[in-house]
């Protein structure tokens, strides 16, 4: 596959991601994406056979980027696992347009919207969230092993519960237009992990 093919395809995906982040998937037409990307409609169908296939590729693209973001936060770097885990939750608190904030927002924005609209997009989102939870569970196990997390943990269940809580908090933060739900999620996370205070990043 040529670099030109890959570059144009990714350019369409990146443009679509930026627009859909603000408006949602169903509210955005192909014409708006293509006009912004300055790509002819015929060229779009060379890369994607339909808007649904484009949507599936969009989900897979940002999940891949987000997993790289998660890996960068959680990978061993000489600090204890609990500190690395808290870096991940701190990234949810970001108020700027960082990679982490954008990806969290896209998960919240698309999950409810596309689950009944596109089975392929639903499965791609589910697969991505499962991989995130798996990484969090692995980091929890590392924390128990290095002593930075105390107590007995069912790593997968704890990771699942925490991720579900933060996903719900992110949705509430959009409804309330403030960070109160995220602040509450942080307090609950520290309590669930038996951490007396926030670990420094």
C-alpha positions as MATLAB code, in Angstrom:
seq = 'XXXXXXXXXXXXXXXXXXXXXXXXXXXXXXXXXXXXXXXXXXXXXXXXXXXXXXXXXXXXXXXXXXXXXXXXXXXXXXXXXXXXXXXXXXXXXXXXXXXXXXXXXXXXXXXXXXXXXXXXXXXXXXXXXXXXXXXXXXXXXXXXXXXXXXXXXXXXXXXXXXXXXXXXXXXXXXXXXXXXXXXXXXXXXXXXXXXXXXXXX';
ca = [
       0.000    0.000    0.000;
       1.507    3.344   -1.063;
       2.240    6.141    1.367;
      -0.042    8.436   -0.639;
      -2.967    6.043   -0.125;
      -2.273    5.786    3.595;
      -1.757    9.533    3.986;
      -4.985   10.532    2.222;
      -7.006    7.883    4.029;
      -5.632    9.006    7.391;
      -6.225   12.654    6.495;
      -9.912   11.898    5.901;
     -10.100   10.017    9.216;
      -8.343   12.804   11.133;
     -10.616   15.438    9.616;
     -13.700   13.385   10.390;
     -12.540   12.807   13.963;
     -12.166   16.526   14.594;
     -15.637   17.335   13.252;
     -17.423   14.367   14.853;
     -15.806   15.212   18.191;
     -17.818   18.417   18.162;
     -21.062   17.304   16.529;
     -21.446   13.547   16.849;
     -21.519   10.929   14.099;
     -25.083   11.094   12.796;
     -25.141   14.909   12.654;
     -22.150   15.080   10.318;
     -22.598   14.504    6.609;
     -19.937   13.252    4.251;
     -19.999   16.518    2.313;
     -18.886   18.466    5.390;
     -16.023   16.077    6.064;
     -14.899   16.014    2.435;
     -15.138   19.786    2.001;
     -13.067   20.328    5.126;
     -10.553   17.671    4.075;
     -10.585   19.018    0.494;
     -11.065   15.521   -0.890;
     -13.426   14.768   -3.821;
     -16.434   12.577   -3.050;
     -15.305   10.006   -5.570;
     -11.987    9.709   -3.783;
     -13.757    9.076   -0.471;
     -15.449    5.984   -1.891;
     -12.065    4.782   -3.084;
     -11.016    4.510    0.568;
     -14.362    3.767    2.246;
     -17.325    2.045    0.632;
     -19.886    3.690    2.931;
     -20.218    6.091    5.843;
     -20.600    3.101    8.188;
     -17.307    1.595    6.998;
     -15.738    5.040    7.441;
     -17.173    5.139   10.969;
     -15.733    1.733   11.814;
     -12.319    2.819   10.523;
     -12.620    6.050   12.503;
     -13.280    4.125   15.720;
     -10.376    1.755   15.060;
      -8.060    4.683   14.310;
      -8.766    6.639   17.477;
      -8.805    3.493   19.636;
      -5.332    2.693   18.312;
      -4.155    6.215   19.159;
      -5.774    6.050   22.588;
      -4.206    2.693   23.427;
      -0.815    4.206   22.596;
      -1.681    7.056   25.001;
      -2.666    4.546   27.711;
       0.493    2.501   27.156;
       2.658    5.617   27.491;
       1.043    6.396   30.861;
       1.072    2.865   32.277;
       4.316    1.389   30.987;
       7.064    0.716   33.576;
       9.313    3.756   33.896;
      10.868    3.310   37.335;
       7.837    4.628   39.230;
       5.473    2.417   41.203;
       2.407    1.053   39.439;
      -0.067    2.992   41.599;
       1.506    6.264   40.492;
       1.311    5.242   36.832;
      -2.308    4.204   37.285;
      -3.164    7.579   38.803;
      -1.557    9.311   35.818;
      -4.183    7.625   33.682;
      -7.057    8.898   35.812;
      -5.451   12.341   35.922;
      -5.606   12.374   32.125;
      -9.412   12.190   32.352;
      -9.336   15.423   34.327;
      -7.699   17.292   31.450;
      -9.703   20.301   30.328;
      -7.621   21.110   27.258;
      -7.729   19.435   23.859;
      -5.050   16.886   24.655;
      -5.057   13.448   23.053;
      -6.359   11.856   26.209;
      -9.213   14.334   26.631;
     -10.241   13.975   22.993;
     -10.303   10.191   23.069;
     -12.254   10.050   26.311;
     -14.751   12.461   24.813;
     -15.111   10.399   21.639;
     -15.818    7.242   23.626;
     -18.538    9.066   25.547;
     -19.907   10.773   22.443;
     -20.056    7.718   20.208;
     -20.868    4.831   22.548;
     -24.515    5.657   23.106;
     -25.030    7.108   19.655;
     -23.729    4.336   17.427;
     -24.492    1.242   19.498;
     -27.980    0.969   17.969;
     -26.933    2.437   14.625;
     -23.990    0.304   13.546;
     -23.063   -3.147   14.783;
     -19.570   -2.834   13.289;
     -18.913    0.426   15.136;
     -20.377   -0.974   18.365;
     -18.077   -4.004   18.190;
     -15.048   -1.816   17.410;
     -15.814    0.390   20.414;
     -16.374   -2.615   22.670;
     -13.121   -4.212   21.556;
     -11.276   -0.978   22.288;
     -12.733   -0.535   25.766;
     -11.989   -4.179   26.583;
      -8.330   -3.573   25.705;
      -8.220   -0.463   27.900;
      -9.692   -2.377   30.838;
      -7.204   -5.210   30.283;
      -4.304   -2.753   30.516;
      -5.708   -1.199   33.684;
      -6.102   -4.657   35.218;
      -2.484   -5.495   34.415;
      -1.329   -2.278   36.078;
      -3.419   -3.078   39.158;
      -1.696   -6.451   39.434;
       1.682   -4.724   39.158;
       0.645   -2.384   41.959;
      -0.220   -5.279   44.240;
       3.082   -6.967   43.381;
       5.220   -3.867   44.048;
       3.297   -2.969   47.216;
       2.037    0.413   45.997;
      -1.550   -0.894   46.095;
      -2.564   -2.553   49.344;
      -5.462   -4.891   49.887;
      -7.015   -7.711   47.920;
      -8.080   -6.866   44.385;
      -9.855   -8.774   41.694;
      -7.832   -6.889   39.115;
     -10.190   -7.272   36.157;
     -13.334   -6.511   38.139;
     -11.742   -3.476   39.798;
     -10.470   -2.174   36.457;
     -13.902   -2.687   34.907;
     -15.685   -0.959   37.804;
     -13.336    2.025   37.761;
     -13.531    2.441   33.984;
     -17.328    2.263   34.069;
     -17.392    4.882   36.827;
     -15.135    7.288   34.927;
     -17.051    6.804   31.680;
     -20.290    7.671   33.479;
     -18.614   10.625   35.195;
     -17.415   11.939   31.843;
     -20.979   11.788   30.513;
     -22.311   13.636   33.572;
     -19.603   16.267   33.195;
     -20.886   16.976   29.692;
     -24.458   17.295   30.978;
     -23.474   19.516   33.910;
     -20.777   21.430   32.020;
     -18.492   21.183   35.021;
     -15.976   18.747   36.509;
     -17.874   17.816   39.678;
     -18.571   14.241   38.511;
     -14.911   13.743   37.584;
     -13.814   15.124   40.953;
     -16.161   12.650   42.655;
     -14.776    9.820   40.502;
     -11.255   10.723   41.588;
     -12.226   10.622   45.282;
     -13.947    7.257   44.812;
     -10.971    5.877   42.888;
      -8.526    6.819   45.640;
     -10.820    5.200   48.189;
     -11.313    2.046   46.113;
      -7.564    1.665   45.691;
      -6.875    2.342   49.376;
      -4.736    5.372   48.583;
      -4.755    7.986   51.326;
      -3.931   10.806   48.955;
      -3.150   11.493   45.325;
       0.248   10.249   44.228;
       2.418   12.806   42.512;
       2.728   12.349   38.766;
];
